[in-house]
Amino acid sequence: MEKLRLENIRKVFGAKEVLCDVSFSVFDKEFFCITGRPGAGKTTLLRIIAGLEAPTSGQVYIDGRLVNDVDPSERRVSMFFENLALYPNKTGFENIAFPLRIRKYPETEIRKRVLEIARLLNIEHLLDRFPRTYSGGEAQRVALARTLIKDAEIYLLDEPLSNIDALLRVQARTEFKKLQKEIGKTFIYATHDPIEALALGDRICVIHEGKVLQIDTPEVIYNNPKDINVALFVGNPPMNLIPSYVTQENDKIYLKCEKLSIDITRLKPLIENYIGKTILIGIRPEHIKVSKQSVGNAIEVKLLSIEYLGDRFVLYFELDDVMLRALGEIGEKYSIGETIWVKFNEEKIHLIDKQTGSVLI
């Protein structure tokens, strides 16, 4: 069932268009992630849903009801702010209780609900302390408790893990997913970290410069990006891009650059308009096989740099003056300057229109 629907949302600040024709739906009890680089428009979008900003044009529907002119307090939406916005002169208990106090809930009900949410988030020990004594992770949990204590149908979370260290972020992802299922409400979660979005979202919306580029499941977003910006943004290490020339030889069609030749005759109906033109090959680092010996039609390259990531190596090499990345074999040892052989998994390549940025396959 549809919980939220945005139709043609546009937002302009002065001469700058922050959001351009944004439309999507979010389903009831869905964990919906909005991801994009800083400045893409994520926070503005959440504020429009919450009613804290009015769209320049477009409509916001919650449970099928048009809410453009509905006060934020009447939308049954609760928002977690990136800056946490805890009251420094209030204890953890009073920070969490504040949304209920301004709605004049009975004291017994306030105490009951604060203790319940504190137990859920394992922060009972923070209730009598002030924010100045909290670590980043503790402050994040108290702010989250204050957001979740509200009787809302939609919870908007703006970069909720940005204030905690990397180790806690990984742990917190699992807790967030579990928490959302336990509460049984709709979460709309904004993050600049695509890996976080992949880990958490039932569906992901990738936004770039105020425009929605793609909305789909994590698997589809990662394996079948529709746009070059999605392809480059989602994934770590990012996708490699290699300019190549589309050429026809007799009845065969090839992608060619100095050392690389790939037969794409099977894609003729899709690619024949690009014959004689340059197109981009996109391939993720994990789809490039690395070997220390010459095998088959592998390409010989020199290893230029190595990035150690704990359980794997990212190997850097050049192909036709383009720096590329591949993942080294687990357990293998590599040295800068040595010769390696690389082979592309041709079933995993993407073809990208160099002019429009659209992904053809």
N, C-alpha and C positions, 0 to 999 in steps of 0.2 A: 504494500500500500504506500502511496506517495505521501511523504511527510512535508517536504519543502519543494517548491518549484520557483525558479527564477526565469523570467522571460525578458530577454533583450535589455539586460541591465547595462546602463551606461553611466559613468561618473566622470565629471570634469571639474578640476580645480584650476581656476583661472584659464590659462591657455593649454594646460596639460590634460590630456584624456587618460585617466588612470584605469578605467574599465571600459571595454568596447564590446557591446552586444553580447554580454555573457548570459547564456541560457543553459540550465541543467536542472535535473530533478534529483532529490535525495529520498531514499525509501525509509520507511519506518524501521527503527532499530538497526539501521545501517551504520557502519563505521566508514565514513566518507572522508578521504584525505584530499586536501588541496595543496599542491606542491608547485614550486617555481622559485626562481632566484629572488633574492631580496629586491624589493621594488616592483615585483610583478603585479601587485594589486591584491594580494591575499588578505591582508588585514582590513583593507577598505571593504572588500567583499563581505567579510564576517561582520563588520560594523553595520553594513547595510541590512544584512539579515537580522541583526539584533535590533535595528531601529535607531542606532546611534548616529547613523548618517542617512540622509535621504538620497536616493538615486537621482541623477539628473533626468533620466528617463528609464522606463521599464517597470515591471511589476514583480512584487514578492508575494508568494502565496504560501501560507502555512496551514496544513490540513484543509486545503482547498479554499481557504478564505484569503481574500486580498487584504494585506496588512500594511500597505504603504503609508496609510494615515493612522495606523494603530500605534498607541504609545508603547515604548519598549517594555514597560512594566506589565502590559497586557498581552504580550506575545508568547509568554511561557517559554522564553529563550534565556539561557544563562551563558555568560561569556567569561572565559578565562583570558586575562590580558598578559601579554608577553612580559611586561615590566612588573608583574605580580601585584603591585599596588596594595601591599599590606599596610595597615595603619600601624605606625611605629609605636604609638602610645597605648595600643590595645594588646592584651594577651592573645595567644593562639585561640583560646576559647572564644573571646569576644570578637576577634576577626572573623571566625567561622560563623558565629551567631548573628553577625551584623545584618545580613539580608533578611533574617527572620524577625529581628527586632524592629526594623523599619516597617515591617508589615504587621507589627503588633501581635505576633504569635504569643500564646500563653507561656510563661516561664518554664513550666514543666515540659511542654512540648519542645521548647528550644533546647533545654538540657538533654532531653532524650535523643533528639535528632543530631545534636553536636557529638554526643558520645558514640552514636551509631556510625556516623561518617568517620570519626576519628579512629574507631576500631577497624573499619574497612580499609583505611589507609595507613594503619599502624603508626599513628601520631598521638596516641594518648599522652605520651610523656612530654609533648610540646604544648599542651593546652594551657599550662600555667606560666609559660615563658613568653618573653617579648621577642619580636622579630629580630632585633639586633643580636640575639644570641643564637640565631639559626644559621646552619650551613645553607649553601645554595639549594641542595636537595630537600632539606627540611622546609625551607621557605616555599619551595615549589609545591610540596605536599599540602601545606596549610592553605595556600592560595587555591589549590585544586579543590580542597575540601569546602572552602567557601563558595566555589562555583557549583559544586555538586549538591550542596545542601538545599539549594533552591528547588522548588517544585516545578521543574521545567520539562518540556517535551523534547527540546533540542538543546544540546550542549555544544557551544562553540569554543574551541580550544586553539588559541593563537600562540604558536611556538612554545608549548608548555614545557619542553625539555631543554630549552636553550640556556637555562641558567645552571645546569648541572654538568658534572664532568662526564667524559666519554664512557667510563665503566658503568656509572649509574644510569646513563641513557639507555644502554642495552638492557639492563635489568628493568628499567621503567617501561620500556616498550611492551614487554610481556605483561607487566602489571596493568597497563592501560587497556590492553586487549581483553584481559580477564575482567577488569573492572567494568568495561562497557557491556560485556555479556551479563554480568551479575546485576547491573542496574537495569538493563533491558530498555535503554533509551537510545535516541539517535545522537551520534557524535559526528560533528564536522570539525576536522582537525587540520589546521594549517601548519605547514613546515617547509623550510627551505632545503631540507635534507631529503633527497629522493629515496635513499636507502631506508630511512624511517617510514616514508610513505609506503614503500613496497612491503615493509614488515607489518604494518598496521592495517592498511586499508582493505576493506571489502572491495571498494572501487577507488580509483585515483583520478583526480582531475589535474592535468598539467596545464598551468597558466603561464603565459609569457607576454610581457609588456601589455598586460590588461586583456589579453585574448585567450580564450580557451582553445588549446591545441588538440587535446585528446582526453576522452573520459572512457575508462575501461577497467578491467580487473588488473591486478599487478602483473600477472603472467602475460597478458596481451600487451600492456604498456611496455614491458621489458623486451618481449620477443618480437613484437610487431608494431613498432612505433610508426606513426603516420607522418611525422614531420621531423626534419633534421634537428630542430631544437629539442624535441622529445628524445630523439636518439642520443644526442650528445649529453643531455642533462641527466637522464636516468641510467644509472650504472656506474660502478666504481671498480676498476678504472673505466673511463669513458670509452665509447665506441671509437674505433679508428676510421678515418676518412681518407680515401685514396683517389685522386683524380685519375680517370682512365678514359681511353678513347674507344668508342664503339665502332667496330669495323666489320665489314662483310667480306668473306673470302669464299668464292663459289657459292655454295648453299649453306655455309656456316656463318654464324655471327659470334664475334669474340669481343671481350673486354681486354684492352691491352694497355700496358704501360711498359717501361723499359725492361723490367725483369718478369713481369707477370702477364700471363695470357689465360683467360678463362672462357671456355665455350659456353655461351648462353643461348644457343640456337633454340632450346626448348622454350625460351621466353620471347620468341620472335613477335607474336602479336602485340606484346606489351612494349617491346623495345625497338621495333623497326623504324619508328619516327626519329630515333636518336642516332641512327647510323650516320657516321661522319661527324659526330659531335662528342664533346667531353661530358662524362657523367661521373658521379661520385660512387665509389664502392664503400659501403659501410660494413665493418665487421668487428665484432666484440673481441677483446683480447683472449678470452677463453676459447674462441673458435679458431685460433691460430696454433697449430701443433708445432712444438719446438723440439728439435733433435740435435744431438752433438755429432751425428754422422750424416752423410749425404744419403738420403733415401728417396727413391722414386723421382718425382718431379719437384722436390722441395727446392726452395730458393736459398742460395748462400748469401748470408749477410754478416756484418760485424756487430758484435754486442757493444753498444756505446755507453749504457748506463744500467744500473741494477737498483731496484727499489725493494727493500726487504719488508714484508708485511707480516712476519711471524710464521704463518703456515704456508706461505707461498712467496715467490719472487715475481715482481713485474719487470720484464726485460724490455729495454728500449733499443731499437735499431732503426736504420733508415732504409726506405725503399723509394727510389726515384726522388731523393731529396725531401721526402716526407717522413717525419719522425713517427714511428708506430710503436705500439705496446703489445706484448704477448705475455702469457703467464707461463713461468718456468715449471718444469716437471717437479713434483714433490719428491724430496730426497736427493735431487740432483744439485751439483755445485757448479757455479758459473763464475767467470772472471771477465772483467771489462777488457775489451780488446780481442777476445777470442772469437773464432768463427763458429756460427751456429747455422742450422738450416731450418727454415720455416715453411710450413705448408698450410694453405687456407682451406678451411672446410667450406667448399663451394656451395653446399646446401644451406649454409647459414649466412650467406652474404645478403646485404640489402643494397638496392640500387636507388640512388637519390638524384632527383633532378637538381642540377647545380644552380639553375636560375630561380626556381620556385621554392626549393627546399622540401618539396613533397617526396615521400618515400614511395617508390613504385612497387617494390616487393620488400 
